[in-house]
């Protein structure tokens, strides 16, 4: 017997994921999407009727589920989650017991596939906020995880000169193999000389000291989760153009991102 699934809150990628699972024959519902148009999926106001509850990839805060297509507050009753399967990102933001919680961001199958739409979204942010071409630009990518690796390869293919910062000496050879220049993250003392700087590291790397040692010509794009890896207050004071670019797959490639979510949800259901 197929289980009832509800996508509670989130952005457009949740809508595409729900649509794809519904096409697979599952009983799929939405909650917190009253204003969404173009998706013929019914709303489920009592989300605890569902067997599987899919929450946003970006997680929740204080039991409040972010809703971008509803004016109504969606607050979880943690006790009513007992016995449910909960699938989400940043599972540490969920304060609930006696439910089975799966963190998408900690699953290799999801994180690896999700890196490409994240990297492509970051490229779009750069193009929208820069007056120059990517080709010929000198770009610093901080972090060489899945997103940093995908992003540096795209930038290099477009003709940029790419410097990649990593904390690990072991990754230097991989960075060179991609025909990029490796540096140690701890050696970054200034952003001067770079046209664009992408940060993917979940740590304060571009701090006030680095910013004060730099001219303000570099476009800074931070892809790290809140609070990010950039001292935005100092960046603003010094006149830097700095963008905290979050939820890029949902903004720029929701259909592909939705497919990645639906594939992961299906896999988890089959594993159970």
C-alpha positions in Angstrom: 0.0 0.0 0.0 1.4 3.4 -1.0 1.8 5.9 1.7 0.3 9.4 1.9 2.8 12.1 1.5 2.5 15.8 2.3 4.9 18.6 1.2 4.6 21.1 4.0 6.1 24.6 3.2 9.1 25.5 1.1 9.6 26.9 -2.3 8.9 25.9 -5.9 11.1 22.8 -5.9 8.7 21.3 -3.4 5.9 21.8 -5.8 7.7 20.0 -8.6 8.8 17.2 -6.3 5.1 16.8 -5.2 4.0 16.8 -8.9 6.5 14.1 -9.8 5.6 11.8 -6.9 1.9 12.3 -7.8 2.7 11.2 -11.3 4.2 8.0 -9.8 0.8 7.2 -8.3 1.4 8.3 -4.7 -1.2 10.1 -2.6 0.5 13.5 -2.5 -0.8 16.7 -0.9 0.5 20.2 -0.2 0.3 22.4 2.9 1.3 26.1 2.8 0.9 26.5 -0.9 -2.5 28.2 -1.2 -1.1 30.9 -3.5 0.8 28.6 -5.9 -0.5 28.5 -9.4 -0.2 25.9 -12.1 0.0 22.8 -9.9 -3.2 20.7 -9.6 -2.3 19.2 -6.2 -4.8 19.4 -3.3 -4.1 21.0 0.1 -4.0 19.0 3.2 -4.7 21.2 6.2 -4.2 18.5 8.8 -0.7 17.4 7.8 -0.5 14.8 10.6 -2.9 12.6 8.5 0.0 11.9 6.2 2.5 9.1 6.8 5.4 11.0 5.3 5.9 14.8 5.9 8.4 16.5 3.6 9.7 19.8 5.0 11.9 22.4 3.3 15.5 21.6 2.4 16.6 24.8 4.2 15.1 23.5 7.5 12.8 25.2 9.9 13.1 27.6 12.9 11.4 27.4 16.2 8.9 24.9 14.8 7.8 27.4 12.2 7.9 26.1 8.6 8.8 28.7 6.0 6.0 29.2 3.5 6.6 31.3 0.4 3.2 30.6 -1.1 0.9 31.2 1.9 0.2 34.0 4.3 -0.8 31.5 7.0 1.7 30.5 9.7 2.6 26.8 9.6 3.8 25.7 13.0 4.6 22.1 13.8 3.1 20.3 16.7 6.1 18.1 17.6 4.0 15.6 19.6 1.8 14.9 16.6 4.9 14.0 14.6 5.3 10.8 16.6 5.4 7.8 14.4 5.8 9.8 11.2 8.5 9.8 8.6 9.9 13.3 8.3 12.2 14.2 5.4 13.9 17.6 5.3 17.2 19.5 5.2 19.0 20.6 8.4 17.3 18.0 10.6 18.9 19.5 13.6 16.4 22.4 13.4 13.5 19.9 14.2 12.8 19.5 17.8 10.8 16.3 17.8 11.0 12.8 19.3 9.6 9.4 18.3 9.6 10.1 14.6 11.9 8.9 11.9 13.9 11.9 10.6 15.9 11.8 7.4 18.3 14.7 6.6 18.5 15.2 2.8 21.7 17.3 3.2 23.5 14.4 4.9 22.6 11.9 2.2 25.3 11.5 -0.4 22.9 10.7 -3.2 21.0 13.9 -2.7 23.9 16.3 -1.9 25.9 15.2 -4.9 23.0 15.7 -7.4 22.0 19.0 -5.7 25.5 20.5 -6.2 25.1 21.2 -9.9 21.9 23.3 -9.7 23.4 25.1 -6.8 26.5 25.9 -8.8 24.5 26.9 -11.9 22.4 29.2 -9.7 25.5 30.8 -8.3 26.7 31.5 -11.8 23.4 33.2 -12.6 23.7 35.4 -9.5 27.2 36.4 -10.6 26.1 37.3 -14.1 23.2 39.3 -12.8 25.4 41.3 -10.4 28.5 41.8 -12.5 29.2 44.3 -15.2 31.8 42.1 -16.8 32.0 38.6 -18.4 32.9 35.5 -16.5 35.4 34.7 -19.3 38.6 36.5 -18.4 37.6 37.2 -14.8 39.8 36.3 -11.9 37.6 34.4 -9.5 38.2 33.0 -6.0 36.1 30.0 -4.9 36.4 29.3 -1.1 35.7 25.7 -0.3 36.1 22.6 -2.4 33.2 20.5 -1.4 30.6 19.3 -3.8 29.3 22.8 -4.7 32.8 24.4 -4.8 34.1 21.6 -7.1 31.1 21.9 -9.5 31.3 25.7 -9.5 35.0 25.9 -10.1 34.7 23.5 -13.1 31.9 25.6 -14.7 33.8 28.8 -14.2 37.0 27.3 -15.7 35.1 26.0 -18.7 33.7 29.5 -19.3 37.3 30.9 -19.5 37.8 32.3 -16.0 41.0 32.2 -14.1 40.0 30.3 -11.0 41.7 30.1 -7.6 40.3 27.6 -5.2 40.8 27.9 -1.4 40.7 24.7 0.7 41.6 23.9 4.3 42.9 20.5 3.2 46.3 20.0 1.6 45.0 16.8 0.2 42.6 18.6 -2.1 45.3 20.7 -3.7 46.1 18.0 -6.2 42.5 17.6 -7.2 42.2 21.4 -7.7 45.3 21.4 -9.9 43.9 18.5 -11.9 40.9 20.7 -12.7 43.4 23.2 -14.0 42.7 25.7 -11.2 45.1 27.2 -8.7 45.0 25.9 -5.1 45.6 28.0 -2.0 45.1 27.4 1.7 42.0 29.0 3.2 44.1 30.3 6.1 46.3 32.1 3.6 43.5 34.4 2.4 44.3 37.8 3.8 42.9 40.0 1.1 40.4 39.9 -1.8 42.2 42.5 -3.8 42.9 41.4 -7.4 39.8 39.2 -7.6 36.8 40.2 -9.7 34.4 37.8 -8.0 34.6 35.8 -4.8 32.3 32.8 -4.1 32.2 31.4 -0.6 30.8 27.9 0.0 32.4 27.3 3.4 30.2 27.2 6.5 32.5 29.4 8.6 33.4 33.1 8.8 36.2 33.2 6.3 35.7 36.7 4.8 35.9 38.5 8.1 36.5 42.2 8.9 40.3 41.8 8.8 40.2 40.3 5.3 37.7 43.0 4.1 39.8 45.8 5.6 42.9 44.5 3.8 41.0 44.6 0.5 39.9 47.2 -2.0 36.1 46.9 -2.6 36.2 46.0 -6.3 35.3 42.3 -5.8 31.8 41.1 -6.1 31.2 38.7 -3.1 28.7 35.9 -3.3 28.1 33.8 -0.2 26.5 30.5 -0.8 26.8 29.3 2.8 23.8 28.8 5.1 22.9 31.4 7.6 24.8 33.1 9.2 27.1 32.6 6.2 30.8 33.0 5.8 31.0 36.8 5.2 30.9 39.7 7.6 28.2 41.5 5.7 28.0 44.5 8.0 31.7 45.4 7.4 31.3 44.6 3.7 28.5 47.1 3.5 30.4 49.7 5.4 33.4 49.4 3.2 31.3 49.6 0.0 31.5 46.0 -1.2 28.8 44.5 -3.3 28.0 41.4 -1.3 25.1 38.9 -1.9 24.0 36.2 0.4 22.6 33.8 -2.2 20.4 31.1 -0.5 18.1 28.5 -1.9 19.5 28.8 -5.4 18.1 25.5 -6.8 14.6 26.5 -5.7 15.0 29.9 -7.4 16.7 29.1 -10.7 16.2 25.4 -11.4 13.2 24.3 -9.4 12.1 21.5 -11.7 15.5 19.8 -11.7 15.8 20.4 -7.9 12.3 19.0 -7.4 13.3 15.9 -9.3 16.3 15.4 -7.0 14.1 15.7 -4.0 11.4 13.4 -5.3 14.1 10.8 -6.1 15.4 11.0 -2.6 12.0 10.7 -1.0 11.2 7.7 -3.1 14.5 6.0 -2.1 13.8 6.7 1.6 10.3 5.3 1.3 11.6 2.1 -0.4 14.4 1.8 2.3 11.8 1.9 5.0 
